[in-house]
Amino acid sequence: MKKTLLLFCMAVLLSCACQKREDVVKIGMAGPMTGDQAKMGMDFKNGVLLAVDEWNSRGGVLGKKILLIVSDDQRDPKQAVAVANKMVNEGVVGVIGHFNSSCSIPASDVYHRAGIPMITPGSTNPQLTEKGYRNVFRVCGRDDQQGKVGAEYVTKILKAKRVAVLHDKTTYGQGLADEFKKFLGSGVDVVYYGGIAQGDKDFKMVLTTVKTKNPEIVFFGGIYPEAGLLVKQARELSLNAPFMSGDGTIDTKFIEIAGAQAAEGTYLTFSSDPNNIPTAKGFIERYRAKFGEIGPYSIYAYDATNILLTAIREARSTDGKLISDTLHALEFDGALGKMKFDEKGDVTESPYVVWVTRDGKFIEHWKP
């Protein structure tokens, strides 16, 4: 009798546990939550959290609450693969992430094998969507797009003839630098091309060499921790040519590291200012009320989450293939405006413009 009762209780407990698991829809979010790029990770997380909280306040999706699983990939490709496998094993039905292209590209192999859709808010290297995975999407643009915009500004507006190109040797940084260099064309002399190590702190040796080449502008493909130090140390060496960089640099941390005076006049490629986008107004107000100042990719993470959850709702399923097919068919009205994916999983319109740093702030400056 006691044995029968014990078995009955265990069955009830297992049933309750299964029922509890079935009462939620799990989605994952992955990015650099620790280390020198943790600011970007927190911006991602806050954008995702805002969207999830709003959906849960309306009852969730498919009649179930949404459970967010946040994972730290430490901007390390190997850790990103471990994170991806962990989230697959935990039963997520979709992933928002990763931030770094060097993380998103290997992690996408894991999500592809598992049939789980991933939407990155910030990985811009073209290789990510050139692999032909129908479950992989991005709400940002591509480096061949922003490299072209940066090169057009340098050649057509600044009319520079002597350009130095630096990168951080990562998939993103070197990829962006190479795209920029490619679009400069034959009329520009690339007087220096070389890489620095991500995580290093002293770049004066390479900058001294760059200075001897007398460039009219220095382009850097990389993220704000190194970009800030490069600009700061360049000014200390009286290398006064303006710098240009991409979306990985347009964060207040860049100005903080470089110092407002050294950062003055730095050009950056990124999408249009959300403050000038009417559809972003509500997001900006709600985000600031909950988390404070918006990070550059907070709105991208917010839209990516809403797109994923809308696709789950429209597919009426948590099946990865059905969700991915729905994502390809969906035209989404988001905080950034209308958005649609092409067959590769890229957004159909290039978002890039040129910004400039003035008086300690980033200002939208030029649109191609």
VMD Tcl script that draws the C-alpha trace (Angstrom):
set ca {
  {0.00 0.00 0.00}
  {2.79 2.38 0.95}
  {4.67 1.54 -2.24}
  {1.57 2.18 -4.33}
  {1.00 5.51 -2.60}
  {4.63 6.50 -3.14}
  {4.44 5.69 -6.85}
  {1.20 7.65 -7.13}
  {2.76 10.71 -5.46}
  {5.81 10.53 -7.73}
  {3.56 10.35 -10.78}
  {1.61 13.39 -9.59}
  {4.82 15.33 -8.98}
  {6.18 14.44 -12.41}
  {2.89 15.40 -13.99}
  {2.91 18.75 -12.20}
  {6.54 19.38 -13.23}
  {5.74 18.61 -16.86}
  {2.65 20.77 -16.73}
  {4.69 23.61 -15.22}
  {7.23 23.34 -18.05}
  {4.46 23.35 -20.61}
  {2.96 26.52 -19.13}
  {5.81 28.69 -20.45}
  {7.37 29.48 -23.80}
  {11.14 29.75 -23.41}
  {13.20 32.14 -25.50}
  {16.91 32.77 -25.15}
  {19.05 35.90 -25.24}
  {22.82 35.70 -25.69}
  {25.55 38.33 -25.65}
  {28.58 39.61 -23.73}
  {27.14 40.06 -20.25}
  {30.57 40.35 -18.58}
  {33.91 41.79 -19.60}
  {34.80 44.91 -21.56}
  {31.75 44.67 -23.86}
  {29.20 44.05 -21.09}
  {27.59 47.42 -21.79}
  {26.42 46.09 -25.17}
  {25.14 42.91 -23.55}
  {23.13 44.82 -20.97}
  {21.65 47.05 -23.69}
  {20.55 43.87 -25.49}
  {19.13 42.36 -22.35}
  {17.14 45.47 -21.42}
  {15.59 45.72 -24.88}
  {14.59 42.05 -24.79}
  {13.27 42.33 -21.23}
  {11.09 45.29 -22.11}
  {9.48 43.40 -24.98}
  {9.00 40.21 -22.94}
  {7.45 42.13 -20.03}
  {5.04 43.87 -22.39}
  {3.96 40.57 -23.96}
  {3.57 38.91 -20.56}
  {1.44 41.81 -19.32}
  {-0.92 41.04 -22.21}
  {-1.03 37.33 -21.43}
  {2.15 36.06 -23.08}
  {2.08 34.11 -26.34}
  {-0.03 31.08 -27.30}
  {-1.78 31.49 -23.96}
  {1.46 30.93 -22.03}
  {3.88 33.15 -20.15}
  {7.23 33.84 -21.80}
  {10.32 32.77 -19.86}
  {13.54 34.55 -20.85}
  {16.83 32.68 -20.45}
  {19.83 35.06 -20.50}
  {23.28 33.63 -21.32}
  {26.73 35.21 -21.27}
  {28.91 34.32 -24.27}
  {31.75 36.55 -22.98}
  {32.32 37.68 -26.62}
  {34.20 34.41 -27.06}
  {33.35 32.15 -30.04}
  {33.91 28.91 -28.09}
  {31.77 30.12 -25.22}
  {29.10 31.16 -27.73}
  {28.92 27.59 -29.02}
  {28.65 26.29 -25.44}
  {25.89 28.80 -24.73}
  {24.03 27.78 -27.89}
  {24.15 24.10 -26.95}
  {23.01 24.93 -23.42}
  {20.00 26.89 -24.66}
  {19.05 24.12 -27.10}
  {19.15 21.64 -24.22}
  {17.00 23.95 -22.08}
  {14.29 23.93 -24.73}
  {14.26 27.51 -26.02}
  {12.08 28.00 -29.10}
  {14.03 30.98 -30.41}
  {17.12 33.06 -29.62}
  {17.82 36.79 -29.66}
  {21.57 37.12 -30.22}
  {24.45 37.05 -30.38}
  {26.14 40.47 -30.54}
  {29.58 39.72 -32.00}
  {29.71 38.23 -35.48}
  {32.55 35.97 -34.31}
  {30.05 34.49 -31.84}
  {26.91 34.49 -33.97}
  {28.49 32.64 -36.91}
  {29.61 29.48 -35.02}
  {26.55 29.57 -32.74}
  {24.29 29.65 -35.81}
  {25.55 26.16 -36.73}
  {24.17 24.85 -33.42}
  {20.81 26.58 -33.82}
  {20.58 25.38 -37.42}
  {21.10 21.74 -36.45}
  {18.44 22.11 -33.75}
  {16.04 23.94 -36.09}
  {15.75 26.90 -33.70}
  {15.34 30.41 -35.18}
  {17.88 33.02 -34.12}
  {17.59 36.76 -34.70}
  {20.68 38.85 -34.05}
  {20.24 42.53 -33.20}
  {23.87 43.39 -33.89}
  {25.97 40.88 -35.89}
  {26.76 42.57 -39.19}
  {29.31 40.30 -40.92}
  {27.84 39.12 -44.26}
  {29.00 35.52 -43.68}
  {26.25 34.99 -41.11}
  {23.41 35.02 -43.61}
  {25.42 33.84 -46.59}
  {25.49 30.30 -45.15}
  {21.95 29.69 -46.40}
  {20.36 28.84 -43.03}
  {16.64 29.64 -43.21}
  {16.42 29.91 -39.42}
  {18.99 32.74 -39.15}
  {17.97 36.42 -39.28}
  {19.30 39.85 -38.39}
  {17.46 43.12 -37.79}
  {20.61 45.21 -38.34}
  {22.39 45.79 -41.63}
  {25.53 44.21 -43.09}
  {29.15 45.27 -43.16}
  {29.24 45.40 -46.95}
  {26.49 48.03 -46.64}
  {28.08 50.15 -43.91}
  {31.58 49.75 -45.37}
  {30.27 51.17 -48.63}
  {28.58 54.13 -46.88}
  {31.76 54.92 -44.93}
  {33.89 54.75 -48.07}
  {31.47 56.99 -50.00}
  {31.65 59.64 -47.29}
  {35.46 59.54 -47.18}
  {35.87 59.76 -50.95}
  {32.93 61.96 -52.03}
  {32.49 64.30 -49.05}
  {35.88 64.43 -47.34}
  {37.65 63.80 -50.67}
  {40.47 62.05 -48.82}
  {43.26 60.54 -50.91}
  {45.45 59.01 -48.17}
  {43.73 56.58 -45.80}
  {45.03 54.34 -43.01}
  {42.99 51.24 -42.16}
  {43.17 49.43 -38.80}
  {41.13 46.52 -37.44}
  {40.96 44.32 -34.33}
  {41.53 41.00 -36.17}
  {38.02 39.76 -35.32}
  {35.40 38.49 -37.75}
  {33.48 41.74 -37.35}
  {36.34 44.22 -37.15}
  {38.50 42.91 -39.97}
  {35.45 42.16 -42.07}
  {34.22 45.75 -41.78}
  {37.68 47.16 -42.44}
  {38.03 45.04 -45.56}
  {34.62 46.11 -46.88}
  {35.49 49.77 -46.29}
  {38.85 49.32 -48.02}
  {37.22 47.55 -50.98}
  {34.79 50.40 -51.62}
  {37.43 53.15 -51.47}
  {38.25 52.49 -55.08}
  {41.44 52.97 -57.08}
  {41.64 56.74 -56.57}
  {42.56 56.40 -52.88}
  {45.95 55.37 -51.52}
  {45.68 53.06 -48.51}
  {48.91 54.15 -46.86}
  {48.66 51.67 -43.98}
  {46.69 48.48 -43.36}
  {47.10 46.39 -40.22}
  {45.57 44.83 -37.14}
  {45.73 45.26 -33.38}
  {44.82 42.67 -30.74}
  {41.43 42.96 -29.09}
  {41.96 43.43 -25.37}
  {45.34 45.20 -25.66}
  {45.71 48.60 -24.01}
  {48.79 50.18 -25.60}
  {48.64 50.99 -29.33}
  {51.28 53.71 -29.48}
  {53.75 51.65 -31.50}
  {51.32 51.01 -34.35}
  {49.98 54.56 -34.16}
  {53.51 55.95 -34.41}
  {53.94 53.98 -37.63}
  {50.58 55.20 -38.91}
  {51.58 58.79 -38.19}
  {54.67 58.48 -40.42}
  {52.35 57.63 -43.34}
  {50.61 61.01 -43.03}
  {47.01 59.78 -43.52}
  {44.15 62.20 -44.03}
  {41.78 59.86 -42.14}
  {42.18 56.66 -40.08}
  {39.52 53.95 -40.31}
  {39.13 51.41 -37.49}
  {37.09 48.23 -37.69}
  {36.34 47.14 -34.13}
  {34.51 47.83 -30.87}
  {34.53 50.84 -28.54}
  {37.07 49.61 -25.90}
  {39.90 49.58 -28.45}
  {38.50 52.45 -30.54}
  {38.47 54.75 -27.52}
  {42.07 53.95 -26.62}
  {43.24 54.29 -30.23}
  {41.77 57.78 -30.56}
  {43.03 58.85 -27.13}
  {46.57 57.64 -27.78}
  {46.61 59.02 -31.34}
  {45.94 62.51 -30.01}
  {48.65 62.07 -27.39}
  {51.06 61.34 -30.25}
  {49.78 64.39 -32.20}
  {48.27 62.11 -34.84}
  {45.42 64.50 -35.53}
  {43.82 62.95 -38.60}
  {40.13 62.24 -37.92}
  {39.08 58.67 -37.17}
  {36.16 56.78 -38.66}
  {34.65 53.57 -37.30}
  {31.46 51.53 -37.47}
  {28.47 50.50 -35.39}
  {30.61 48.72 -32.78}
  {32.07 52.06 -31.69}
  {28.97 54.25 -31.47}
  {28.45 53.95 -27.73}
  {28.93 56.51 -24.97}
  {31.69 54.27 -23.59}
  {33.79 55.25 -26.62}
  {33.62 58.93 -25.67}
  {34.23 58.07 -22.02}
  {37.38 56.08 -22.87}
  {38.76 58.48 -25.49}
  {37.74 61.65 -23.69}
  {35.38 64.15 -25.28}
  {38.17 66.35 -26.64}
  {40.02 63.48 -28.34}
  {36.78 61.94 -29.65}
  {35.67 65.23 -31.21}
  {35.19 64.89 -34.96}
  {35.17 61.08 -35.08}
  {32.92 59.72 -37.83}
  {30.85 56.57 -37.37}
  {28.52 54.51 -39.55}
  {25.26 53.43 -37.93}
  {21.53 53.56 -38.53}
  {19.39 56.69 -38.20}
  {18.79 58.32 -34.83}
  {15.74 56.67 -33.17}
  {14.80 60.07 -31.76}
  {13.99 61.10 -35.34}
  {11.87 58.01 -36.05}
  {8.19 58.60 -35.14}
  {7.49 54.89 -34.53}
  {10.28 54.75 -31.93}
  {8.77 57.37 -29.61}
  {6.77 54.98 -27.44}
  {9.68 52.58 -27.09}
  {12.04 55.40 -26.09}
  {9.67 56.65 -23.39}
  {9.03 53.19 -21.93}
  {12.68 52.15 -22.06}
  {13.93 55.31 -20.38}
  {11.30 55.02 -17.66}
  {12.45 51.49 -16.86}
  {16.18 51.38 -17.61}
  {17.46 54.91 -18.24}
  {19.39 55.96 -21.33}
  {19.01 53.85 -24.45}
  {22.00 51.93 -25.75}
  {22.68 51.87 -29.50}
  {21.33 48.34 -29.91}
  {18.56 48.38 -27.29}
  {15.93 49.19 -29.91}
  {17.24 46.45 -32.21}
  {16.97 43.88 -29.42}
  {13.46 45.12 -28.64}
  {12.32 44.81 -32.25}
  {14.03 41.42 -32.67}
  {12.13 40.08 -29.66}
  {8.81 41.44 -30.85}
  {9.41 39.96 -34.31}
  {10.18 36.53 -32.86}
  {7.15 36.53 -30.56}
  {4.88 37.82 -33.33}
  {6.07 34.98 -35.58}
  {5.32 32.44 -32.82}
  {1.84 33.91 -32.43}
  {1.17 34.00 -36.17}
  {2.54 30.46 -36.67}
  {0.39 29.29 -33.73}
  {3.24 26.99 -32.87}
  {6.64 26.70 -31.21}
  {7.92 24.51 -34.05}
  {11.15 26.03 -35.32}
  {10.48 25.46 -39.01}
  {7.01 26.99 -38.84}
  {8.37 30.00 -36.94}
  {11.22 30.49 -39.44}
  {8.84 30.22 -42.41}
  {6.60 32.80 -40.75}
  {9.55 35.13 -40.15}
  {10.39 35.02 -43.86}
  {6.79 35.87 -44.77}
  {6.18 38.50 -42.09}
  {6.22 42.27 -42.62}
  {6.69 43.71 -39.17}
  {5.74 47.14 -37.87}
  {8.31 47.86 -35.17}
  {9.88 50.69 -33.23}
  {12.34 51.15 -36.11}
  {9.50 51.20 -38.63}
  {8.48 48.59 -41.18}
  {10.81 45.62 -41.45}
  {10.88 42.57 -43.72}
  {13.44 39.82 -44.26}
  {14.72 38.65 -47.62}
  {15.44 35.00 -48.46}
  {18.83 35.18 -46.73}
  {17.36 36.54 -43.50}
  {18.66 40.08 -44.00}
  {16.48 43.18 -43.76}
  {15.45 44.38 -47.19}
  {16.68 47.98 -46.77}
  {20.16 49.20 -45.79}
  {19.88 51.38 -42.65}
  {23.27 53.12 -42.62}
  {24.10 56.81 -42.32}
  {27.20 58.67 -41.06}
  {27.33 60.14 -37.57}
  {29.91 62.51 -36.08}
  {31.01 63.11 -32.48}
  {30.44 66.71 -31.38}
  {30.70 68.17 -27.85}
  {30.69 64.73 -26.23}
  {27.66 63.49 -28.16}
  {26.89 61.49 -31.31}
  {25.04 63.48 -33.97}
  {23.51 62.11 -37.17}
  {25.50 63.85 -39.86}
  {25.13 62.53 -43.44}
  {22.79 60.26 -45.34}
  {23.82 58.72 -48.68}
}
mol new
graphics top color blue
foreach p $ca { graphics top sphere $p radius 0.5 }
foreach p [lrange $ca 0 end-1] q [lrange $ca 1 end] { graphics top cylinder $p $q radius 0.2 }
display resetview
